[in-house]
């Protein structure tokens, strides 16, 4: 990323899914599907254009794009799942946050921080949970830097090929939520 484009990072918006970003979203899902989705879920929902469109239609209220530069540049997406109600109109959810490769490193922290603020302030999330598979030190460092705390480690929970890996659950509570 060039220095003159760093200002793009401060123009982040979160919008519901739009048609013009679907192709970029699909490509990103294809490229990183082993890190984002369970293999059976991916095969079921991404094996054809029709199934992909059904996936989009079914989950359209749970997918948000990260758009930069006055909404012209697709930079990643948020996918909310296992959402359940919490007290006082809030809700708890798990989130997958995927960032396009050019924004890894410097941009990923800024985008993730703004995504968390968006989820807490606009979406009224009480408890936010993220999962990482295996011992990915970069992802875990970023998650902990963002203020998430390790909640649980599920031993040998995920398969990668013939090998099993641990699943790490990290949580962060909305500071505005009070019992």
Secondary structure, DSSP 8 states (H G I E B T S, - for coil): --GGGGGGGGG-EEEE--GGGHHHHHHHHHHTHHHHS-HHHHHHHHSSHHHHHHHHHHHTTTEEEEEETTTTEEEEEEEEEEEEE-GGG-EEEEEEEEE-GGGTTHHHHHHHHHHHHHHHHTS-EEEEEEEEES--HHHHHHHHHTT-EEEEEEEEEEEETTEEEEEEEEEEE-TT---
